[in-house]
Amino acid sequence: MDLGLKDRVALVAAASRGIGYAAARELAREGARVFLCSRDERRASEAAKKIHEETGANVAGIAADVTDGGQAEAFVNLALERAGRVDICVTNAGGPPATTFADTDMDMFRRAFEQNALSAIRLAKLVLPGMRKQRWGRIINITSVSVKQPIEGLLLSNTVRAGLTGWAKTVSSEVAAEGVTVNNVAPGYTLTERQDELAEVRGKGSGKSKQEIIESWAMQAPMHRMAKPEEIAAAVAFLASERASYITGVTLQVDGGWVRSLL
Ligand code: NAD
């Protein structure tokens, strides 16, 4: 299936590694011109170089912290200056810390809202006017299966991402008639560098090996394995594509069957 992504201009936030990186690489493989960002200049450039070498696509890596309004704006402006437009915007950021309500103070709520909701809303605010004008656009938010089935101990993710999902559904209706779609990709347990590090830490804390922790996450999904980042990226590329033109306002879980609900 030709996804129709050749020469589309894509922004991918928080993409020096993990799911963001895999999404940037998948879009580049499909022929899109990609602008990716992460907080660290060297890591962003290295990621862009690696993707360019592998795919031959035009990829730029820019230092921008998506929780900082000025830096997010500079990221978008750079893409607009160099490419003239933005067709696809994949919002992403690092996840919030694992907490329970008793050990979460108000500042932690504010930080999580900034990092995992406002960062996405801000990028959309910057790119949507251009998309509406050109009557074509794709916003894809990386969220989590926690929006469909809250995860014990991930209070902040469960709370803030649900808010972002409400926002995305509302905006999707506002812009639907103008050829712009707004969707979310909700990963289940995915073996990224972060999860690998987390398994190591959890293992040390509980007297288990890293492999045992990874196994325990994997066994929660009916597929009995964690996702590979490229499996999440494939869903992003599809939702970004011409082929997904009648899909908007949805949350597509990519979770090996982890969410037990019907819808
Ligand atoms: P990761 O830590 O491997 O990668 C995060 C990337 O984001 C890195 O490149 C980092 O440099 C960049 N980043 C972080 N904060 C940033 C910021 N403020 N501005 C710019 N760049 C920033 O994480 P991941 O596992 O790929 O997860 C990505 C997102 O998906 C997170 O929000 C995570 O909570 C969510 N998620 C992950 C999983 C999983 O199992 N991996 C499951 C569900 C949801």
Boltz pocket constraint, residues with backbone or C-beta under 6 A from the ligand:
constraints:
  - pocket:
      binder: B
      contacts: [[A, 13], [A, 14], [A, 15], [A, 16], [A, 17], [A, 18], [A, 19], [A, 20], [A, 37], [A, 38], [A, 39], [A, 40], [A, 64], [A, 65], [A, 66], [A, 67], [A, 92], [A, 93], [A, 94], [A, 95], [A, 96], [A, 115], [A, 142], [A, 143], [A, 144], [A, 145], [A, 186], [A, 187], [A, 188], [A, 189], [A, 190], [A, 191], [A, 192], [A, 193], [A, 194], [A, 195]]
      max_distance: 6.0
